[in-house]
Amino acid sequence: MRRHKLSRLVLLPCLCATALLGQAVPRAIPVDDEEAPTKPIPRAIPVDPSTMSAQPAAPAQPAAPAKPKSPDQDLIDYANMIYDRGEFAIAAQSFGQYLQNYPSGAQVPLALFRIGECYMKQNQLKVAEAYYTEVVSRYPNSEGAPSAAYRLGAMRFNGKNFEESAQQFAFAEAKSPLPQVRLAAAYNRARAYQMLGDSKRQSAALQSVLATTTDNPYREAGLLMLGTLYLAEDKKAEALPLFEELLKLSKDNAVLSEASVKAAVLYAETGKPEVAVPLFEKALSYPETTPINRSISLVGVVQALFAKGDYDGVIDNYNRNSGVLPEGETRPKMLLLVGNAYRMKKAYARAVEVYLMIEQGYPTTDQAFEAGYWKLYCFYLLDDKDLGEFANAFIQRHLQERAQHEFLNLARLIRADFYFNKADYGKAADSYVEVQIDKLPIKLQPGTLFNKGWALAEATRHQEAIGAFTQFLAEYPAHEFKPKALARRGLAYREAKDLPKAVGDFQRVVKEFTSSEAAEIAYLQLGLIAMEQRDPKAMVAAFEMLVNKYPRSQAAGQAWYGIGRGYFDQKEWDKAIPALEKAIETDKAANLDRASQMLMLASYAQQNVDGLSKAIDNYRKANPNANIPPNVVSWLGLKLYDSKLYARSAQYLNLATTPDTPENTDPRVWNYLGMAFLETKDYESAIKATDHFLAVTPESAVKARALMTKGRALLGLGKIEEAEKIAQEGLGFAKDGKPQALLLILEGDVALAAGESLEKAGNAAGALEKYKAAAGKFMFPAQFFDDEEVTPEAMDKAAKALEKAGQADKAGEFRKLLKERYPRYGM
């Protein structure tokens, strides 16, 4: 009878890692009870754990000992013989009899183990378990202890007591003298740890399995399991070499498929789509590839093409495989990539079509949600006029279930930017307030916070704008928008009437960012604030910096006006005038009226007739309805009259009148305007102007002078009788002095004109009388009134009248006297 060796064990095929990951709790791998040397060890292949036996096979027995010479050995040999014949009930009784008769016998451990095996063969697992436990606990160093522990490990595993299962497999691994048993125990221990979720101990056990590189039927399963474990722990660098080794080592299509998919995914994630695509395609070529992996591979190929930037390839691959895509999430995933490919190709309308297809066909999927966001993004790029409504609808639709999702936050940002770009700052501000800026991608946060502040400022929510810009400056102190943020906050402070803080921000800008665009704004605002505060020196300083540094600034016109006004307020007229002229030249629409008013007042203050007339002429040329200060233009008209520039005098004096309400015009203006018109022989206008003066002027020397003006105008019109009446009216109250002299000269001129009229009519006698009368009128002021202007005129006219009256000698006397007394008269 041969002796049975408990240590000679062969392992049944193991479960592959794929089966372990996604299915029900698998059973432990039993040990075969056949002898191993003549039978090859099978490779690990996928096994449905639900079909595995709950009974581990009996491990190889120890070879039968030599024929004993004692009764106890005879009994154990008999029991072994019965066992070998498969009569397990009788064998169990025989081994039990041995234990009863020889409780301290040398074969007690063997008998206990064999009884356990007999009961296991009869499917009485609880009884068997008790005997295996006794072997391990009472005889841990016996030859059968490793096999008993292995049996217990399988039973505990199948009973879902994974912690104790791992302990028993560890015992078997440590005690067994056979490498194959140790490998089996280590592999099953790893599986027990896997079921416990103890990845650290699982990894250590698998490392133990993989340490054996040859004659290891568990190597492929171990590589796959450890690689999958590393993937779950995001240890991509450690996982990839394991899958690569499987691709070189395995001949099993199922294993190759699994390894190909996982390696391809890793290559795709590490930016090597050129390696990933062939591996995905290899997995697709295996019939053994599972539906899940087939879906992963189909999507993976498209994802890899997308990662390579081969967007046409993405679209083409989908079109070629759309008919063979499995049901489930694969199709919406593929469609999402196709939509994204169109988007990357800037074919936004086509992308929208695909995204709509996903939303309508797979409305409850994650892909539909993502497609909805990207559709919104495409509408944003297409500048769709209804984007605001689309964004509101998307947000409301997903607010309940995905309130914290980044896409909802980004949708709020899209809505805010849409309104911002449309300059609808009220809605933009409301939208920006809803955006969780700290949850946005880092690169979007500063720009969004800046735009939020800008929109709030434009929406006149100044305190909120100040808060936003203050936060921006605190969180992004080195950002390129810092000068603009300072300037914009300064504007908000100014609008909020906090001028000291506004000035502080603007001064920081011009000091720290002296060449920035924001400095241009800051100089302008500093000048405007100084204008408000009536600080002409600060105003000039700020505005001069602006025009010097930014001569082409859109605010140059405002700046030049500010410079002119500043110098005007300081009464530096010579500096004010060219600045104000530059202001009009630079921005006529904004500055014509206000700068022209100052130009006129500056020249008036200088008593500069030419400068004032230039300012008025330029102003009226540019604006026919220009409003000229009456006192200024009156002064100019009078100055020009004094300079005997009567036409120009009349031009400016006329601007000082109110013809529709003549009583509102300074009477003096009407008086001098009448005289100026008289000098320019515009007799009708002279009469009209003088009548306005006479209507408000009492009898006085001034009125007498005005009557003289009117009389001369009437005379100029040939209205001799009316002129004579006017002269007589004046002489009625002007009894002496220059007014009387001028009216007498007027009477003489009237008589002289009447004589000339009679003479032309052939009435010589009547003409002679008129000439004599004229001479008499001239002689009185010529002889009895001494005036540098009036007397020589009277003497000259008297001589002319005497000559016409035929009194040549007397006329000669007057001419002689005129030459002697007024030698420069007539020159």
ABEGO torsion letter per residue (X at the ends): XBBBBAABBBBBBBBBAAAAAABBBBBBBBBBABBAAABBBBBBBBBBAAABBABBBBBBBBBBBBBBABAAAAAAAAAAAAAAAGBAAAAAAAAAAAAAABAABAAAAAAAAAAAAAAAAAGBAAAAAAAAAAAAAABAABAAAAAAAAAAAAAAAAAGBAAAAAAAAAAAAAABABAAAAAAAAAAAAAAAAAAGBAAAAAAAAAAAAABABGBAAAAAAAAAAAAAAAAAGBAAAAAAAAAAAAAABABAAAAAAAAAAAAAAAAAAGBAAAAAAAAAAAAABAABBAAAAAAAAAAAAAAAAAAGBAAAAAAAAAAAAAABBBEAAAAAAAAAAAAAAAAAGBAAAAAAAAAAAAAABAABAAAAAAAAAAAAAAAAAGBAAAAAAAAAAAAAAAAAAAABAAAAAAAAAAAAAAAAAGBAAAAAAAAAABBAAABBAAAAAAAAAAAAAAAAAAGBAAAAAAAAAAAAAABAABAAAAAAAAAAAAAAAAAGBAAAAAAAAAAAAAABAABAAAAAAAAAAAAAAAAAGBAAAAAAAAAAAAAABAABAAAAAAAAAAAAAAAAAGBAAAAAAAAAAAAAABAAAAAAAAAAAAAAAAAAAGBAAAAAAAAAAAAAABAABBBBAAAAAAAAAAAAAAGBAAAAAAAAAAABBAABAAABBAAAAAAAAAAAAAAGBAAAAAAAAAAAAAABBBBAAAAAAAAAAAAAAAAAGBAAAAAAAAAAAAAABABEAAAAAAAAAAAAAAAAAAAAAAAAGBAAAAAAAAAAAAAAAAAAAAABBBAAAAAAAAAAAAAAAAAAGBAAAAAAAAAAAAAABAABGX
